[in-house]
Amino acid sequence: MRILDLEQLSLWQRIALAIAVVGFALLAMMLLVRLIDGEALAEVVPVPAPSPFDQHLVELDIRSLDAAYQEQIQHLFHIWLKDDAGQPIRLINGARRARAAYIVARTAIEKRQ
């Protein structure tokens, strides 16, 4: 089996080969992204029927959300203590994202009350 010798190809053949290789790579990346996005788009689970446990579940959700928020802020400080590169802006941005997510989640929980 003989490997393709690029020196024997004309300039136009080299250009066509380069375009084909780049096109194949782009196609492969697009397929990979579609597969990943397809997995990310999970089926929405229907809301369960009302139950006598709903209020307790809301309380558990709030406590869990509070604990997760506190854990995330602590994690951001741990990162700063280990690696001060780009700090404190990395901590500030992380805390802003955590606050935004907390507000969205807490608002959704309170709508269930």
N, C-alpha and C positions, 0 to 999 in steps of 0.2 A: 504494500500500500504506500502510495506516494503522497506526501504532504504538499499542499498548495504552496508554490514558490511565488511570493508576491513580486519579486523582481522581474518575473516573466510577464506580469500583467501590465497592460497599458494604463495610463493615467485614468482614463475613463472607466476602465474595469475596476481599478482600485477604488475610485469614488463610488461606483455602483455597489461594490462589496461593502464598503463602509456604511453606506445608506441602508443596505440590507441588514447588517449587523445591528445598527442603531435601531432600526425599525423593529427588529425581532426583540431587542431588549425592552423597548417601550411597550410592545404588545404584551410581553411577559409581565412587566410591572403592572400594566392595566388589569390584567387577569388576576394577579395577586391582590390588588387593591379591591377588586370586585368580590373576591372570595372573602377577604377580611371584612369588608363592609356588609356582606350578606350575613356573616355570622353575628355582626354587631346589631343588626336589625332583628332583634328577637321578637317573637310574638308577644303582644300585650296580654297580660293576665287579667281576666275580668275581675271587677270588684266583688268581693264576697258579700253574701247577704248579711244584713245586720244580725248581731249576736249579743248576748248578755256580757261578752268579754270585751266589747269595743272600747269602753272607757279605760279599762286596764291596759289594753294594747296601746292606746294613745299615750298613756302615762309612760309605758315602757319605751315607746318610740322617742318620746321627748328626752327621757333619761339617757337613752342610747345615743341620740344625736348630740346631747350636751357632752357626753363622755368622748365621743368621736372628735368633736370640735376641740375639746381640751387636749386630747392626745395629739391631734394634728399641730396645734400651736406649740406644744412641748417638742414635737418632732422637729419643727422649724428651728427652735432654739438649739436643740441638740446638733443639728446640721451646722449652725453658725459656730458652735463651740468646736466642732471638728474641722471646719473649713471656712475661713473667713473671707475667701475670695468672693468678691461681688456683694459682700454684706455691707450694710443691713438691707439693701434694696431687695435681695432675694427673699429675706424674711418678710419684709413689708408686702411684696407681691404675693407671696404664699399666704400670708394672713388675710389679705384682701380677697383672694380666691376662696379661702376657707369661710370667711364671713358671708360672701355672696352665696355660696352653696348652703350654708347654715340657714340663711334667710329664706331661700327657696324651699328647702326641706321643712323648716318650721312652719312656714305659711301653708304648705300642703297638709301637714299634720293637723294644724289648727282648723282647717276646712273640714276635716273629718269629725271634729268634736261636735 
